[in-house]
Structures are given as C-alpha cells and as structure tokens.
Amino acid sequence: MDPAIQSFLDKRKEDWLKGRLKNNLSEEEQSALLQEAGEKFSLVEWLPDAAKRAGQLSLVSHPSKFSHPGSSCTAIIADAPYAPDGFLRSGNLVTDLDWFGNAAALDVNKFLSLILIDGKTILEHLETNSEYIQNEFSISTESYRNLAQGFLSVKKSNSDFLTHERIKQVYFPVEEDYHLLSVLTPSGILFELTQQIRELKFSEASKQAREDKKHDRLNTQGYDDVFNLTLIGFGGTKPQNISVLNNQNGGKAYLLPSLPPVLEQRELRLPTRDFFRETLWYRHFQESFQRMHRLLIADINNLNIRQGRDHWILSILDQVLQKVWAFREQPQGWSEGLNYKDLHKYQKIWLDDLYLDERISETDWISRVIEDFSRWFIFAYAKNLGDLALPLKDDDFYQHLKSLLHKHEEAFL
C-alpha cells in the first residue's frame, strides 16, 4: 500500500478509537473495538464505502453556498485560459479547486487529495486511469471500475446549468434581450488572497520586523502591510457547510477596499498623435486672432499695418512655444511610452529633449512643424472669427505666414 494511503487510514482509525476507547472498558470490549476499527478502516472495507459517499461531494471552482448557505446550483468548474490581459481572474491565477457537499463525506475529499509516492494525487491518478492506482485499488470487495466511477463522480458533468433563487442575479442587456447572470464566488482566488495577506501580516519574518521596529532595531528585510482590510465570515460556527477551502480557513476571508482611485489632474496634456490638434485649444488665442483680424480687414496697405499683422502672428507663435517648452521640461523620453507610439517622429524631436542632439543637428523636422503650425493657424483663426473670418488659405497670406515662420526658424529650436 502507498505510504500516504496507509497513513491516512491509520489516522482515521486512531481518531475513531479516541472517542470510544475508555479506561473503564474491559479487555474484551477494548479488543472488540480494536478489531472493529481494523476492519472498518481496512482498504477492502473503507474504500468501497468512500466511493459510494463520493457522490455527496462536488469539486468546484465557484461554490454557490458563499452567496447563500441555503442555495444549491450546478457544480461549476471554470476552465478559463490564461491571458496576459492584466486582470485578476480565473485562469490567470493558479489556485486549488474547492469542494462542497455533505460535511460527513469530507474525509473523501482528503483521501482524493492525498499525494502519492510519485507526487500525483489520487484524483489525478484516477483521471488518467494509471496502472499504479489500479494496483492500489485492487481489492476483493469491489471492482476497480466501480471504485473509479464512484470517486470520479465528484467532478460532475452537466449539460444544463441550473441556478438558484437564493443566488444574486444580474440581468445583463444583450441586444434586444437579457442574459441572466448568477454571481458566484471564486473561492480559490478568495482564499489565495487571504493566505497571502496572512503571510504578509503574520509570518515569523513580519512579526520579527515589527518587533525590531518597535525597539528601534535594524532589520534589513523590513515588512509590508495592507491597510483598510475587511474581515468577512462564511458559515458561522459551521464553516464546513460552505466548502472545504472555507473550512480550512476558519470561515474567514479578507476583502480589499474597492474604492475609486483619487487621481491628480494633470495640468499638461501630453499629445498622443498630434501636438496641434490635441493640446492647443483655439479659444485660448481668441484675443490675439481678433486683433490680427482688425488689421486684415483694414482698407489700408502700408508698412505699419503689415508689421502689426506680423506682430500678432509671432505673438501667437510665442504662446504656442511656451507650451512646447512645458513639454520639454517633462522627463526625457516621455514620448517613448506606449501611449505616444502614434505621435509623429518629427514632433517628438521638437517636443522631447531625448532628441535634443537630433533637434540641433537636423533641420528637416522644422519644415514639417511649420507646415503643421500654418494649417493649425488658419483653422484656429476661422474657428475664432466664425462667419467674419477671411479665406486666408486661398490668398497670399498663407504663403506669407509660412515665409515669416521660416525667417524665425531659430524660435522652434
């Protein structure tokens, strides 16, 4: 017999005898009890009985009794695939499956979870129908086939999924209809979280670190903590009636605070595609455009008017360049983040000091920035003046605008 199976049966026999062997019993009575225990917990007797009782248990990933102790629904084993999607969910976290059912049959769960000499559990052996488990379960009182069929009934296969009125229901809209969702608890994930928090807060290393801090002693390891936890209980004084994992954890689990994050509003919006479209709001330049417009509609063409027009163009350019310098004060390389992968390379050169050397040594990017600025300038002018705007794109003004900007290329550096 595998040592794990032998040890399990010996322990069950010992526990059974503890409540029955009394000092006031005669030798004959004690001998009779020992003989009864030996037979009751022999493989040929205990194994067929356990296989029959296995049908009272179900192996699940989402027990329904966490939602309500009086509920019952189809035993669910979620078979979700792993994906690097950043979500804490079934499939992305390796956890044990849970068990629920008749508490009197929980010894069957412990038996099927025994790790045999080759490192596999009894249940794993039964699922693969291994030669090893066939030899272990070769007894005179029952066939291996019936034993395996009985034990494997813990993984029930259901074609129809039945919910229960005591489970919380959510009607989820789908097109013109609804899906009725039954909200169940992933107990494996719940108690994996609980175990990790307990290890973090109450391990010997954490206790020592806290003690060292209390007495102002150096501790090179330090410790971590999680605040604002809520301790929730399941099952009251009978946690075994909820599930095996719940019973193993004393019916207690931790809940992390589920609160909306407090976000600091970023004063500077970094462009992800185009600097001009995403960061320059035309209304901020309204007064400058209106003053320039008054000069454009004046029926006078002299040096003062032309200089005044160019003054307001360069004034608007100066306002834009102040925004540019604010971007350059950001940590170098900000434009290399994933959010900015679609930002034009020539704008990255202009805005991110990571490209300072390239900005100075090359000049091709300036022409493209001036072209973008000119288009934005005409657009912002038209938006600010509305029906009063002149068709600047269609006359010599547009060419003069680009020419003026090229004369002041050093301002873009």
Long-range contacts (C-beta under 8 A, 24 or more apart in sequence): 1-43, 1-136, 2-116, 2-117, 2-136, 3-117, 4-114, 4-115, 4-116, 4-117, 5-43, 5-111, 5-114, 5-116, 5-122, 5-136, 8-110, 8-111, 8-114, 9-41, 9-42, 9-43, 9-46, 10-41, 12-41, 12-46, 12-107, 13-37, 13-38, 13-40, 13-41, 16-40, 16-41, 43-139, 44-139, 44-140, 44-141, 45-141, 47-137, 47-139, 47-141, 47-142, 47-147, 48-139, 48-141, 48-142, 48-146, 48-147, 50-107, 50-108, 50-111, 50-150, 50-151, 51-142, 51-146, 51-147, 51-149, 51-150, 51-151, 52-150, 53-102, 53-104, 53-105, 53-108, 54-105, 54-108, 54-112, 54-150, 54-151, 54-152, 54-153, 54-154, 55-150, 55-153, 55-154, 56-101, 56-102, 56-104, 56-105, 56-108, 57-99, 57-100, 57-101, 57-102, 57-105, 57-106, 57-108, 57-109, 57-154, 58-99, 58-100, 58-101, 58-154, 58-156, 59-97, 59-98, 59-99, 59-123, 59-154, 59-155, 60-97, 60-98, 60-99, 60-100, 60-243, 61-90, 61-97, 61-98, 61-186, 61-187, 61-188, 62-184, 62-185, 62-186, 62-187, 63-98, 63-100, 63-184, 63-185, 63-187, 63-242, 63-243, 63-246, 64-100, 64-164, 64-167, 64-182, 64-184, 65-100, 65-234, 65-235, 65-241, 65-242, 65-243, 66-184, 66-185, 66-187, 66-190, 66-234, 66-242, 66-243, 66-246, 67-166, 67-167, 67-168, 67-183, 67-184, 67-185, 68-164, 68-166, 68-167, 69-235, 69-241, 69-242, 70-166, 71-164, 71-165, 71-166, 71-167, 72-164, 73-161, 73-162, 73-163, 73-164, 73-167, 73-182, 73-184, 74-158, 74-160, 74-161, 74-162, 74-163, 75-156, 75-158, 76-161, 76-184, 77-155, 78-186, 88-189, 89-189, 90-186, 90-189, 93-188, 93-189, 93-192, 95-186, 95-188, 95-189, 95-191, 95-192, 96-188, 96-245, 97-188, 98-187, 98-188, 98-243, 98-244, 98-245, 98-246, 99-154, 99-243, 99-244, 99-245, 100-242, 100-243, 100-244, 103-238, 103-240, 103-241, 106-240, 106-244, 106-247, 108-151, 108-154, 109-154, 109-244, 112-151, 112-154, 122-151, 123-151, 123-154, 126-151, 126-152, 127-152, 127-155, 187-243, 187-245, 187-246, 188-245, 190-253, 191-245, 191-246, 191-248, 191-249, 191-253, 193-253, 193-254, 193-256, 194-249, 194-252, 194-253, 194-254, 195-249, 197-226, 197-229, 197-254, 200-224, 200-225, 200-226, 201-225, 201-226, 226-256, 228-257, 229-254, 229-255, 229-256, 229-257, 230-254, 230-255, 230-257, 231-255, 268-326, 268-327, 268-330, 270-327, 270-330, 270-334, 270-335, 270-339, 270-340, 271-340, 271-343, 271-347, 271-351, 272-339, 272-340, 272-342, 272-343, 273-342, 273-343, 273-344, 274-343, 274-344, 274-347, 274-372, 275-324, 275-327, 275-343, 275-347, 275-350, 275-351, 275-372, 276-372, 276-373, 276-375, 276-376, 277-376, 279-323, 280-320, 280-323, 280-376, 280-380, 282-379, 282-380, 282-383, 282-384, 283-384, 284-319, 285-316, 285-319, 285-380, 285-384, 286-384, 288-312, 288-315, 288-316, 288-319, 289-316, 289-380, 289-381, 289-384, 289-385, 290-384, 290-385, 292-316, 292-381, 293-381, 293-385, 293-388, 293-389, 293-390, 296-390, 296-392, 296-397, 297-390, 310-404, 313-377, 313-401, 313-404, 314-404, 314-408, 316-377, 317-373, 317-405, 317-408, 317-411, 318-411, 320-373, 321-411, 321-412, 324-350, 324-351, 327-351, 327-352, 328-352, 328-353, 344-368, 347-372, 350-412, 359-413, 360-413, 363-409, 366-409, 366-412, 367-406, 369-412, 370-402, 370-405, 370-406, 370-409, 370-412, 371-402, 373-405, 374-398, 374-401, 374-402, 374-405, 377-401
